[in-house]
């Protein structure tokens, strides 16, 4: 997605990869707060994946506190239910952490969610 953004002439002031570890030292919500307060940040793109609850928690923060536009893409939406995704962070618990629960939470928070990676560029261009 970073390459697609650059090809479309959209710069990136900061790119952060936090992985999907079961013990998280910096959460997506903490990063969103930093971006909200960063003068160089105009918009935020969240790229999430199956498992964990980072995106659902981020959606709550976005709904309450974010004033900057946010768009998202959730990878693994086509993975068959019950499919082991290969790392400890890809755990689905209590109906949270599924691709659809993440998409639903983000959309309820007013975040457009791309259906495919290249659509992220289109969503950002619409929000400019």
MOLINJO-V935363 format. One record per residue. PSI is psi as a letter, one per 40 degrees, with the letter a starting at -180 (999 if undefined). OMEGA is omega as a letter, one per 20 degrees, with the letter a starting at -180 (none if undefined). D_LAST is the distance of its C-alpha to the last C-alpha in Angstrom with 2 decimals. Layout:
<<PSI:OMEGA:D_LAST> <PSI:OMEGA:D_LAST>>
//
This chain:
<<d:r:17.61> <d:r:17.44> <d:r:18.89> <d:r:16.51> <d:r:13.47> <d:r:15.54> <d:r:16.61> <e:r:13.13> <e:r:12.79> <h:a:10.66> <i:r:12.90> <h:a:14.31> <d:a:15.89> <h:r:18.04> <h:a:19.25> <h:r:21.84> <h:a:24.25> <e:r:26.44> <a:a:28.52> <f:a:30.13> <i:r:33.24> <d:r:35.11> <h:a:35.27> <h:a:31.85> <d:r:31.83> <h:a:28.15> <i:r:26.30> <d:r:22.71> <d:r:22.79> <d:r:24.11> <d:r:21.41> <d:r:18.68> <d:r:20.50> <d:r:20.55> <d:r:16.82> <d:a:16.32> <e:a:18.68> <h:a:17.49> <d:a:16.11> <e:a:14.90> <h:r:12.67> <d:a:9.01> <i:r:8.64> <h:r:11.75> <h:r:13.12> <h:r:16.57> <h:a:19.01> <a:a:22.12> <i:r:25.40> <i:r:28.45> <i:a:30.54> <i:a:30.32> <e:a:28.47> <d:a:25.79> <d:r:22.90> <d:r:24.59> <d:r:25.11> <d:r:21.52> <d:r:20.48> <d:r:22.89> <d:a:21.45> <d:a:17.84> <d:a:19.23> <d:a:21.28> <d:a:19.53> <h:r:15.91> <e:r:13.56> <i:r:10.69> <i:r:8.66> <h:r:11.00> <i:a:11.54> <i:r:15.09> <h:r:17.73> <h:r:21.40> <i:r:23.89> <e:a:27.35> <e:a:26.61> <e:a:29.25> <h:r:31.89> <i:r:35.00> <h:a:35.77> <e:a:38.27> <h:r:37.44> <h:a:37.88> <e:r:34.87> <e:r:36.91> <i:a:35.99> <d:a:36.78> <e:a:33.23> <f:a:32.88> <h:r:34.92> <h:a:34.24> <h:r:35.93> <f:r:36.53> <e:r:33.91> <i:a:31.14> <e:r:29.73> <i:r:29.64> <d:a:26.59> <d:r:26.44> <d:r:26.92> <d:r:23.95> <d:a:21.72> <d:a:23.17> <d:a:22.72> <d:r:19.04> <d:r:18.40> <d:r:20.57> <e:r:18.41> <e:a:15.35> <h:r:13.99> <h:a:13.20> <h:a:15.81> <i:r:16.02> <d:r:19.45> <i:a:19.71> <d:a:18.32> <d:r:16.60> <d:r:14.61> <d:r:12.65> <d:r:10.91> <d:a:10.26> <d:r:8.99> <d:a:6.45> <d:r:5.41> <d:a:5.66> <e:a:3.83> <999:none:0.00>>
//
